[in-house]
Amino acid sequence: MSQALPIKIIVADTAFLIRKGLRTLIREDTRFEYLAEVVDTKSLQQALRKELPDVLIVDHCCDDCFSLNVIKSIRREYPGLHVLVISHEKTAEEIKKIIGIGIRNYLLKDCDEREITEAIISCARGEKYFCGQIIDVLLEKEISPKDHCMTGSITEREIDVIRELVSGKRPKEIADILNISYYTIVTHKKNIYRKLGINHSIELAQYAVKTGLMK
């Protein structure tokens, strides 16, 4: 799905350095328009009433500022608003809570510029995007301090393929269902496994369930 450019963005974060870094990244990319930055829930609500962005980048940081309930309330009030969470949370429990309120785009704060840019674009298109470390936590992999978020975005077509693979269908059957060639399905499968850093269909099923692709 195409997205009208530039993508309008509001950043909600209590940390000055994070806001400054995102502001610089967004303003240097002609595909983006930086609308505003806010530091608390009250100023966020004021900014949203003034001009609704295509993407809200928010840090779920604490119970009294940008809490899960606040994010959930904003998504309910502005159903067309796409939310990208960029947080420091690395525990499976916290990640699952965030995904559980319907967040489809989630990065950790040590992601690089390329991944942040891809996540913003995917978010604006209504596509899912989880960074590599988030996926590793959901798949219960060990994460070393040196690990970095290098997993690329899972495309909408790859999501279609994942759903069919997890439901037990073979590549030939999926090719007939999606009306594309068998070899394209095989390529999609290889790319999915590479992006997720997995080697087995059980791990693919875990990813699909924990990210909400399969209920």
Secondary structure, DSSP 8 states (H G I E B T S, - for coil): ----SSEEEEEE-S-HHHHHHHHHHHHT-TTEEEEEEESSHHHHHHHHHH---SEEEE---BTTBS-HHHHHHHHHH-TT-EEEEEE----HHHHHHHHHTT--EEEETT--HHHHHHHHHHHHTT--EE-HHHHHHHTT----TT---------HHHHHHHHHHHTT--HHHHHHHHTS-HHHHHHHHHHHHHHHT--SHHHHHHHHHHTTS--
